[in-house]
Amino acid sequence: MSTRVHVDVDNRGPRKGVPLRRSFQRWVEAIPALRRGRDAHLAIVVVGSAEGRAFNRRYRGRDYATNVLSFPYERLPGDRSGLLGDLVICAPVVAREAREQRKPVREHYAHLTIHGVLHLLGHDHEEDAEAERMEALERRILATLGITDPYLPRPAARRARPSP
């Protein structure tokens, strides 16, 4: 019997540039730990800047909107529900970062979705060694999706020179 991953997406923010649910589903299904074992369930909430800032202030004590927040489900003993938790993704922050980092916004969504789900699965990046392991795993997963290493610097866009 194969594992099924269920992803619910609630878009409360701007719609422009936000991927469809099937894209989020595909990215989450690329995570090897979710391809084996029990069925898994998670919710992704896409928000605007004000709501993203409110979440970050309330749950992390930081007064700014951040790209992705992970809220792992706290299991009770014997719980076999498969619930992983929730991700909150701030659409305007994702769009701004993608522009600043000169990467396709869709690839940035894929990276942040995978990054957030890895947090739900217990990965972290507080220590250098943890960060290296987590980033290596993100790179491998993204590569299976044909997405460039998100940690590589991107060259600046060339400006067209005016004709003489």
N, C-alpha and C positions, 0 to 999 in steps of 0.2 A: 504494500500500500504506500502510495507516495504522499508526501506532505503537501498540504495546501496552505497558501498564505493569503489572508484576507486583509485588504487595505481599504479603509474608508477615508475619503477625502472630503473635508468641509472647507470650501473656499469662502472666507469672510472678508477677504481683502480685494485688492484690484485683480481683475481677470486677465489683463493684458500680460502676455508672456508666461502665465502660469500653466504648467503642463497639465494634460488630462490625467484622470485617475489611472488609466491603463499604463501610462508612462511611470507613474509612481509605483504601480504594481510590479512592472517589469524590473525596475531598479531594485526593489526590495527582494524580489524572487532571485536575483543574482547573488545574494549573500549566501555563501555555502552553508553556514550554520542553520539556515532556515529551510534548506532542501532536504534535511533529514530530521527524523523525529516526528513529534506531534504537529497538528495544524497550528498555525500562528495567526494572531489577530492584532492589528494595530490601527490607530487613527492618526491621520495627519490633518492638522488644522492650518490653513494658510490665512495669514492675517495682514492687516495694514500696519503702518508705523506706530500709530497710537496704541493699538492693542498689543503689538509686539513689545513696545516699551513698558506697558502696564504689566505684562507677564514677567518680563525680565526684572522689573523693580520688585514685584511681589515675591517671586520665587528665588531670585538670586541677589536681591538688594542692589542692583545696578540700574541706574536711571537712564537707560538708552535702549533702543531696539537692537536686538542682535539677530543673526541670521537663522539659527535653529536652536530650539530648546528641546530637551528630551525629558520625558516624565515616565520613568519605568513603573510598571504595574507592580505593586507590592503583594506578592503571593501569600496566601494563608497556607498553613500545612495541609497537604493533601489536595491542593488546588490543581486541577488538570485542565483549566479553561483554555490555555494557550494564549492568553492575553499577554502582549508584550508591553504595551503602554501607549503613550501619545507623543507625537512630535508637533511642535508649533514652529512653523516656518514663516518668517516675515518677508513677504514678497518685495517690498521696496528695498530692503537691505540686500536681498539676493540680487536684484537687478543692478543696484549701485555697485556692489562688489564685483559682479561679472564685468561691468564696464571698466572699473578701475583695474582689474586684473587681466583685462583684454581676453576674456574667454567667453564662449557662447553661454548665454544665460541657461539654456537647457542642460548643458554639462554641469553648470554650477548647482542647479537644482538636484541633479543626479548625485553629485558628490555629497551635498549637504544631507540629502535623504539617507544615503548609505552611512554617512558619518553619524547621523542621529540614531539610526537603527542599531549601529554597533554599540552606541552608548546604552541603548535599551537592553542589549545582550550582555552588558557588563564590562565592555571595553572602556578604557579611559586614557587620558593623555596628560595627567598631572606630573608624572615623572618622565624624564627624557627617554628612558628605555621603553616605557609604556607608549609614549608618543610615537617612537620609531616603529614599534610593532603595529600600532593602530594604523599609521600612515601607510605602511607596507601592505597591510591587508586591504585598505581602501584602494591603493594603486592596482592591486591584483584584481579586485572585483570590477573596478572601472575599466580595466583593460579588457575584461571579458565582454564588456558592453561597447568596446571600440572607442572609449573615451580617454583622452590624453591625460597624463599624470597631472593632477591639479596643483601639485606643489612645485612644478617647474615654472621658472619665470617665463612670461610671454614677451616676445619682442614688441617694441612700440610700433604702432601703425605708421607706415610711411606716408608722408604727405606728397601729393602729386606736385611736381614742380611746374610752374607756369612755363608755357612755351615762349622761346625768345622771339 
